[in-house]
Amino acid sequence: MVSKTRVVLVVLPITLLTVALAVLFAARGADAAWIKIFIPGFLGLGMVVAQSLGWLDKQIPPGEQ
């Protein structure tokens, strides 16, 4: 199981970037539908990318394999 600190350090920047982009969309006059679609989509895409890059994998110290 991966540590909670590692998960927070990966999820927090993705969430902050998503919120910042949603605020930018709202400031630019995007419809509410775009914002409702964008937020879960970007969060999901960010988590998929983080998982595939191995950022959420448990690090096994050498010699414990």
N, CA, C and O atoms as a GROMACS GRO file, in nm:
protein
  260
    1MET      N    1   0.085  -0.118   0.000
    1MET     CA    2   0.000   0.000   0.000
    1MET      C    3   0.089   0.125   0.000
    1MET      O    4   0.189   0.130   0.072
    2VAL      N    5   0.055   0.220  -0.078
    2VAL     CA    6   0.133   0.343  -0.089
    2VAL      C    7   0.098   0.435   0.029
    2VAL      O    8  -0.013   0.432   0.082
    3SER      N    9   0.196   0.518   0.068
    3SER     CA   10   0.175   0.603   0.185
    3SER      C   11   0.076   0.716   0.153
    3SER      O   12   0.062   0.760   0.039
    4LYS      N   13   0.009   0.761   0.258
    4LYS     CA   14  -0.089   0.869   0.243
    4LYS      C   15  -0.020   0.999   0.203
    4LYS      O   16  -0.076   1.079   0.128
    5THR      N   17   0.099   1.020   0.254
    5THR     CA   18   0.173   1.142   0.218
    5THR      C   19   0.203   1.146   0.069
    5THR      O   20   0.190   1.251   0.006
    6ARG      N   21   0.242   1.034   0.014
    6ARG     CA   22   0.271   1.027  -0.129
    6ARG      C   23   0.145   1.056  -0.212
    6ARG      O   24   0.151   1.127  -0.312
    7VAL      N   25   0.033   1.001  -0.169
    7VAL     CA   26  -0.092   1.025  -0.241
    7VAL      C   27  -0.129   1.172  -0.236
    7VAL      O   28  -0.170   1.230  -0.336
    8VAL      N   29  -0.116   1.234  -0.118
    8VAL     CA   30  -0.149   1.376  -0.104
    8VAL      C   31  -0.056   1.461  -0.191
    8VAL      O   32  -0.101   1.556  -0.254
    9LEU      N   33   0.072   1.428  -0.194
    9LEU     CA   34   0.168   1.505  -0.274
    9LEU      C   35   0.144   1.491  -0.424
    9LEU      O   36   0.184   1.578  -0.501
   10VAL      N   37   0.079   1.384  -0.466
   10VAL     CA   38   0.046   1.367  -0.607
   10VAL      C   39  -0.089   1.431  -0.638
   10VAL      O   40  -0.104   1.498  -0.741
   11VAL      N   41  -0.188   1.411  -0.551
   11VAL     CA   42  -0.324   1.458  -0.578
   11VAL      C   43  -0.337   1.609  -0.560
   11VAL      O   44  -0.410   1.674  -0.634
   12LEU      N   45  -0.267   1.666  -0.463
   12LEU     CA   46  -0.280   1.809  -0.434
   12LEU      C   47  -0.246   1.898  -0.554
   12LEU      O   48  -0.325   1.986  -0.587
   13PRO      N   49  -0.131   1.879  -0.620
   13PRO     CA   50  -0.104   1.965  -0.737
   13PRO      C   51  -0.203   1.945  -0.851
   13PRO      O   52  -0.239   2.040  -0.920
   14ILE      N   53  -0.248   1.820  -0.871
   14ILE     CA   54  -0.347   1.795  -0.976
   14ILE      C   55  -0.477   1.868  -0.944
   14ILE      O   56  -0.538   1.928  -1.032
   15THR      N   57  -0.519   1.864  -0.818
   15THR     CA   58  -0.641   1.932  -0.776
   15THR      C   59  -0.628   2.083  -0.787
   15THR      O   60  -0.719   2.150  -0.836
   16LEU      N   61  -0.515   2.136  -0.743
   16LEU     CA   62  -0.494   2.282  -0.752
   16LEU      C   63  -0.494   2.329  -0.897
   16LEU      O   64  -0.551   2.434  -0.928
   17LEU      N   65  -0.431   2.253  -0.984
   17LEU     CA   66  -0.429   2.290  -1.126
   17LEU      C   67  -0.570   2.282  -1.185
   17LEU      O   68  -0.608   2.368  -1.266
   18THR      N   69  -0.646   2.182  -1.146
   18THR     CA   70  -0.783   2.169  -1.195
   18THR      C   71  -0.870   2.286  -1.150
   18THR      O   72  -0.945   2.342  -1.229
   19VAL      N   73  -0.858   2.324  -1.023
   19VAL     CA   74  -0.937   2.437  -0.971
   19VAL      C   75  -0.896   2.566  -1.040
   19VAL      O   76  -0.981   2.647  -1.076
   20ALA      N   77  -0.766   2.585  -1.058
   20ALA     CA   78  -0.719   2.707  -1.125
   20ALA      C   79  -0.771   2.715  -1.269
   20ALA      O   80  -0.812   2.822  -1.314
   21LEU      N   81  -0.769   2.605  -1.340
   21LEU     CA   82  -0.819   2.606  -1.477
   21LEU      C   83  -0.971   2.625  -1.481
   21LEU      O   84  -1.023   2.689  -1.572
   22ALA      N   85  -1.041   2.569  -1.383
   22ALA     CA   86  -1.187   2.589  -1.377
   22ALA      C   87  -1.220   2.736  -1.351
   22ALA      O   88  -1.313   2.790  -1.410
   23VAL      N   89  -1.144   2.799  -1.264
   23VAL     CA   90  -1.164   2.942  -1.237
   23VAL      C   91  -1.134   3.024  -1.363
   23VAL      O   92  -1.204   3.120  -1.395
   24LEU      N   93  -1.030   2.985  -1.434
   24LEU     CA   94  -0.997   3.053  -1.559
   24LEU      C   95  -1.109   3.036  -1.661
   24LEU      O   96  -1.146   3.131  -1.730
   25PHE      N   97  -1.163   2.914  -1.672
   25PHE     CA   98  -1.276   2.891  -1.762
   25PHE      C   99  -1.394   2.979  -1.725
   25PHE      O  100  -1.457   3.040  -1.811
   26ALA      N  101  -1.424   2.986  -1.596
   26ALA     CA  102  -1.537   3.067  -1.550
   26ALA      C  103  -1.514   3.215  -1.578
   26ALA      O  104  -1.606   3.286  -1.617
   27ALA      N  105  -1.392   3.261  -1.558
   27ALA     CA  106  -1.361   3.401  -1.584
   27ALA      C  107  -1.371   3.435  -1.733
   27ALA      O  108  -1.402   3.548  -1.770
   28ARG      N  109  -1.344   3.336  -1.817
   28ARG     CA  110  -1.352   3.359  -1.961
   28ARG      C  111  -1.493   3.343  -2.015
   28ARG      O  112  -1.516   3.360  -2.134
   29GLY      N  113  -1.589   3.310  -1.925
   29GLY     CA  114  -1.729   3.304  -1.966
   29GLY      C  115  -1.774   3.170  -2.019
   29GLY      O  116  -1.870   3.163  -2.096
   30ALA      N  117  -1.707   3.062  -1.980
   30ALA     CA  118  -1.748   2.929  -2.026
   30ALA      C  119  -1.881   2.891  -1.960
   30ALA      O  120  -1.910   2.932  -1.848
   31ASP      N  121  -1.959   2.812  -2.030
   31ASP     CA  122  -2.086   2.765  -1.975
   31ASP      C  123  -2.060   2.671  -1.858
   31ASP      O  124  -1.952   2.612  -1.847
   32ALA      N  125  -2.160   2.658  -1.771
   32ALA     CA  126  -2.147   2.569  -1.655
   32ALA      C  127  -2.129   2.424  -1.698
   32ALA      O  128  -2.063   2.347  -1.629
   33ALA      N  129  -2.186   2.387  -1.812
   33ALA     CA  130  -2.172   2.250  -1.860
   33ALA      C  131  -2.026   2.216  -1.888
   33ALA      O  132  -1.980   2.106  -1.858
   34TRP      N  133  -1.952   2.310  -1.946
   34TRP     CA  134  -1.811   2.285  -1.974
   34TRP      C  135  -1.732   2.265  -1.846
   34TRP      O  136  -1.645   2.178  -1.839
   35ILE      N  137  -1.764   2.344  -1.745
   35ILE     CA  138  -1.693   2.333  -1.618
   35ILE      C  139  -1.728   2.201  -1.550
   35ILE      O  140  -1.641   2.136  -1.492
   36LYS      N  141  -1.856   2.160  -1.556
   36LYS     CA  142  -1.897   2.033  -1.496
   36LYS      C  143  -1.831   1.914  -1.564
   36LYS      O  144  -1.801   1.815  -1.499
   37ILE      N  145  -1.810   1.923  -1.693
   37ILE     CA  146  -1.744   1.816  -1.768
   37ILE      C  147  -1.594   1.819  -1.744
   37ILE      O  148  -1.530   1.714  -1.730
   38PHE      N  149  -1.537   1.938  -1.740
   38PHE     CA  150  -1.393   1.954  -1.733
   38PHE      C  151  -1.333   1.904  -1.601
   38PHE      O  152  -1.232   1.834  -1.602
   39ILE      N  153  -1.395   1.940  -1.488
   39ILE     CA  154  -1.335   1.910  -1.358
   39ILE      C  155  -1.315   1.760  -1.336
   39ILE      O  156  -1.203   1.718  -1.308
   40PRO      N  157  -1.418   1.676  -1.347
   40PRO     CA  158  -1.392   1.532  -1.326
   40PRO      C  159  -1.304   1.472  -1.435
   40PRO      O  160  -1.226   1.380  -1.408
   41GLY      N  161  -1.315   1.524  -1.557
   41GLY     CA  162  -1.232   1.472  -1.665
   41GLY      C  163  -1.085   1.499  -1.643
   41GLY      O  164  -1.002   1.411  -1.661
   42PHE      N  165  -1.052   1.622  -1.602
   42PHE     CA  166  -0.912   1.656  -1.580
   42PHE      C  167  -0.856   1.585  -1.458
   42PHE      O  168  -0.742   1.540  -1.459
   43LEU      N  169  -0.937   1.575  -1.352
   43LEU     CA  170  -0.892   1.501  -1.233
   43LEU      C  171  -0.867   1.354  -1.268
   43LEU      O  172  -0.766   1.297  -1.227
   44GLY      N  173  -0.958   1.295  -1.342
   44GLY     CA  174  -0.941   1.155  -1.382
   44GLY      C  175  -0.820   1.136  -1.471
   44GLY      O  176  -0.743   1.041  -1.452
   45LEU      N  177  -0.802   1.224  -1.568
   45LEU     CA  178  -0.687   1.215  -1.656
   45LEU      C  179  -0.557   1.234  -1.578
   45LEU      O  180  -0.459   1.164  -1.602
   46GLY      N  181  -0.556   1.328  -1.484
   46GLY     CA  182  -0.436   1.349  -1.403
   46GLY      C  183  -0.401   1.228  -1.319
   46GLY      O  184  -0.283   1.195  -1.305
   47MET      N  185  -0.502   1.162  -1.263
   47MET     CA  186  -0.475   1.044  -1.182
   47MET      C  187  -0.428   0.926  -1.268
   47MET      O  188  -0.343   0.848  -1.225
   48VAL      N  189  -0.483   0.914  -1.389
   48VAL     CA  190  -0.439   0.808  -1.480
   48VAL      C  191  -0.293   0.829  -1.519
   48VAL      O  192  -0.215   0.735  -1.522
   49VAL      N  193  -0.258   0.953  -1.549
   49VAL     CA  194  -0.119   0.985  -1.585
   49VAL      C  195  -0.026   0.959  -1.466
   49VAL      O  196   0.082   0.903  -1.483
   50ALA      N  197  -0.067   1.001  -1.347
   50ALA     CA  198   0.015   0.978  -1.228
   50ALA      C  199   0.036   0.829  -1.202
   50ALA      O  200   0.146   0.787  -1.166
   51GLN      N  201  -0.068   0.750  -1.220
   51GLN     CA  202  -0.057   0.606  -1.200
   51GLN      C  203   0.034   0.543  -1.305
   51GLN      O  204   0.116   0.458  -1.273
   52SER      N  205   0.019   0.584  -1.431
   52SER     CA  206   0.101   0.524  -1.536
   52SER      C  207   0.246   0.568  -1.529
   52SER      O  208   0.334   0.496  -1.577
   53LEU      N  209   0.273   0.683  -1.472
   53LEU     CA  210   0.412   0.724  -1.452
   53LEU      C  211   0.475   0.659  -1.329
   53LEU      O  212   0.596   0.673  -1.305
   54GLY      N  213   0.394   0.589  -1.251
   54GLY     CA  214   0.446   0.519  -1.134
   54GLY      C  215   0.454   0.604  -1.009
   54GLY      O  216   0.518   0.566  -0.912
   55TRP      N  217   0.389   0.720  -1.010
   55TRP     CA  218   0.396   0.810  -0.894
   55TRP      C  219   0.317   0.755  -0.776
   55TRP      O  220   0.341   0.796  -0.662
   56LEU      N  221   0.225   0.664  -0.801
   56LEU     CA  222   0.144   0.607  -0.693
   56LEU      C  223   0.184   0.464  -0.660
   56LEU      O  224   0.114   0.395  -0.586
   57ASP      N  225   0.297   0.418  -0.714
   57ASP     CA  226   0.344   0.284  -0.684
   57ASP      C  227   0.424   0.283  -0.555
   57ASP      O  228   0.493   0.380  -0.522
   58LYS      N  229   0.414   0.172  -0.484
   58LYS     CA  230   0.490   0.160  -0.360
   58LYS      C  231   0.637   0.138  -0.394
   58LYS      O  232   0.671   0.054  -0.479
   59GLN      N  233   0.722   0.213  -0.329
   59GLN     CA  234   0.866   0.200  -0.351
   59GLN      C  235   0.920   0.091  -0.259
   59GLN      O  236   0.911   0.102  -0.137
   60ILE      N  237   0.977  -0.014  -0.317
   60ILE     CA  238   1.033  -0.123  -0.239
   60ILE      C  239   1.184  -0.100  -0.226
   60ILE      O  240   1.254  -0.092  -0.326
   61PRO      N  241   1.232  -0.090  -0.101
   61PRO     CA  242   1.376  -0.068  -0.083
   61PRO      C  243   1.457  -0.186  -0.139
   61PRO      O  244   1.410  -0.300  -0.136
   62PRO      N  245   1.578  -0.159  -0.189
   62PRO     CA  246   1.661  -0.267  -0.241
   62PRO      C  247   1.690  -0.369  -0.132
   62PRO      O  248   1.713  -0.333  -0.017
   63GLY      N  249   1.688  -0.494  -0.169
   63GLY     CA  250   1.716  -0.601  -0.075
   63GLY      C  251   1.593  -0.660  -0.009
   63GLY      O  252   1.603  -0.761   0.060
   64GLU      N  253   1.475  -0.598  -0.030
   64GLU     CA  254   1.351  -0.650   0.031
   64GLU      C  255   1.261  -0.716  -0.071
   64GLU      O  256   1.144  -0.742  -0.043
   65GLN      N  257   1.314  -0.744  -0.188
   65GLN     CA  258   1.229  -0.799  -0.292
   65GLN      C  259   1.212  -0.946  -0.276
   65GLN      O  260   1.143  -1.010  -0.356
   0.00000   0.00000   0.00000
